[in-house]
Amino acid sequence: MKLLLDQGTSAGAAEILRAEGIDTLHTREVGLSRAEDADILEWCRRENRTIITLDADFHALLALSGAREPSVVRIRIEGLRDRALADLIRRVIDSVGAALMRGSAVTVKPSSIRLHALPLIAE
């Protein structure tokens, strides 16, 4: 699994995940820190990366476009530091990794993980 951590998430978490063997980049490492969300989606589609974000706009863009990829994980938990975010991401991958590989929109809250297969709109 290949991940891209969006701006607003911890670049330190990307480093931790890489050290643990998960192919993880942060938007600032690939010149996307000021990119529009649609451009980040397209980059992730080309690079076959799942987006980890705090931003609801990615799910909205997926719904409007009817896209089947890339997968997006929206984390709705504030204030996670490097290690806590990395641990949470690993738990999400362990829990729904297979679905992420097929194309999914995931929302993570303190007490739940909600998963929707892509596309988010009916064909």
Secondary structure, DSSP 8 states (H G I E B T S, - for coil): -EEEE-TTS-HHHHHHHHHTT-EEEEGGGGT-TT--HHHHHHHHHHHT-EEEES-THHHHHHHHHT-----EEEE------HHHHHHHHHHHHHHHHHHHHH-EEEEEETTEEEEEES-SS--
